[in-house]
């Protein structure tokens, strides 16, 4: 049995039900051999406990064998499930319940699956390493179903990494009711970053390319400047455009630059995956 699933008797009741509840939630399942609904509920609770891997303690009490403990908790019917936090019962139910109802009750007291990812991202952002925060933020954002409270730090990290188009797309998706002060601040930062990204070199190359739109060398130089400035999408779009016309442009340097840009973004990055697919379809 996993160390986060325990059988309770009088020797460990105080430690497991009371003391432990000050460290993490304790879910107590009162059951008995003769109770048919108990035989359905217990495997469900054990499966959920395995999913959460110790985020809560599942404490199983055989009500027939541990009558004193059952009486102390006022158990009158089986199965009875209680949630204990900080030494006190805070929630629970009596009788068989569908899995959705059990999960909804437990989720109120348990850490979300993406909380660990957010902690990792927060630590990286506090160090100023916004690039390292992108992967856990993106994963947390996706796993949470695009929660607003994760969208904001995710957009912030994208802006700091000069992934401005992606950040703008995120901000555009925020509902009007959620467009608070943090949203307005990110919009302002996005505008500032866009202006700051317009270096004299980029301006000059953009003008040259506008005058010579078919010049692949100018396009390549501009792509390099965009990527150096962190504007990966613009830079990589120019690189793939060049390769569509000349697969060996620059004696293979353009292809290598695109591969290096994809690698820099990292495995699992949606922008990297997008241009990896485009390159693959072009080459094969």
ABEGO torsion letter per residue (X at the ends): XBAABBBBBAAAAAAAAAAAAAABBBBBBBBBAABAAAAAAAAAAAAAAAAAGGABBBBBBBAAABAAAAAAAGBABOBBBBBBBGGBBABEBBEBBBAAAAAAAAAAABBBAAAAAAAAAAAAAAAGBAAAAAAAAAAAAAAAGGBAAAAAAAAAAAAAAGBAAAAAAAAAABBAAABBAAAAAAAAAAAAAAAAABBAAAAAAAAAAAABAABAAAAAAAAAAAAAAGBAAAAAAAAAAAAAABAABGGGAAAAAAAAAAAAAEBGBAAAAAAAAAAAAAAX
